[in-house]
Amino acid sequence: MTPEQIVGVGKEALFVAIQIAGPILLIGLVLGLAISIFQAVTQIQEMTLTFVPKLAALVIIVLLAGKSIAAVMINYTTRVIQTLPEMIG
């Protein structure tokens, strides 16, 4: 296994991780910011106000995007397994 192959697999793994986690983290960030602004304006400092809406939104996003997330993961895993003999030999 050459260093170029290792770097290629690592680079692709990072790209897949960004594809999978990016939309979920972005939605969490935007919703958290909106809730923080709402709390600052209304001076309501309730901890469940930040946790419950973000949790519900992230669950909905995972349910809606779960099929595409799984497809990305399956495609990456398939590519890695198919190229494994070339990397070893």
C-alpha positions in Angstrom: 0.0 0.0 0.0 1.6 3.2 -1.1 1.4 6.5 0.8 -0.7 8.0 -2.1 -3.3 5.3 -1.7 -3.5 5.9 2.1 -3.8 9.6 1.6 -6.5 9.0 -1.1 -8.6 6.7 1.2 -8.2 9.2 4.1 -9.2 12.1 1.9 -12.2 10.3 0.6 -13.2 9.3 4.1 -13.1 12.9 5.3 -15.2 14.0 2.3 -17.8 11.3 3.1 -17.8 12.3 6.8 -18.4 15.9 5.8 -21.2 14.8 3.4 -22.9 12.8 6.2 -22.4 15.1 9.2 -22.5 18.5 7.4 -26.2 19.0 6.8 -27.1 17.7 10.3 -24.6 19.9 12.0 -25.6 22.9 9.9 -29.2 22.5 10.8 -28.3 22.2 14.5 -26.1 25.3 14.3 -28.8 27.4 12.6 -31.5 26.3 15.0 -29.3 26.7 18.0 -28.5 30.3 16.9 -32.1 31.1 16.4 -33.1 29.7 19.8 -30.2 31.7 21.4 -31.4 34.9 19.8 -34.9 34.2 20.9 -33.7 33.6 24.5 -31.7 36.8 24.5 -34.6 38.8 23.3 -37.2 37.3 25.7 -34.7 36.8 28.5 -36.0 33.2 29.0 -33.1 31.1 30.2 -34.8 27.6 30.2 -32.4 24.8 29.3 -35.1 22.6 27.8 -35.9 25.4 25.4 -32.6 24.8 23.7 -32.5 21.0 23.9 -35.9 19.8 22.9 -36.4 21.8 19.6 -32.9 21.0 18.4 -33.3 17.3 19.2 -36.7 17.2 17.4 -35.3 19.0 14.4 -32.3 16.8 14.2 -34.4 13.6 14.4 -36.6 14.9 11.6 -33.6 15.7 9.5 -32.1 12.2 10.0 -35.4 10.6 9.2 -35.7 12.6 6.0 -32.1 12.4 4.9 -31.4 8.9 6.2 -31.8 7.2 2.9 -29.3 9.4 1.1 -26.9 9.3 4.1 -27.0 5.5 4.0 -26.5 5.5 0.2 -23.3 7.6 0.6 -22.0 5.3 3.3 -22.8 2.2 1.3 -21.1 3.6 -1.8 -18.0 4.5 0.1 -17.7 1.2 1.8 -18.3 -0.7 -1.4 -15.5 1.3 -3.2 -13.1 0.7 -0.3 -13.8 -3.0 -0.2 -13.5 -3.3 -4.0 -10.2 -1.5 -4.1 -8.8 -3.4 -1.1 -7.2 -6.2 -3.1 -5.4 -3.7 -5.3 -4.1 -1.8 -2.2 -2.8 -4.9 -0.5 -1.2 -6.6 -3.6 
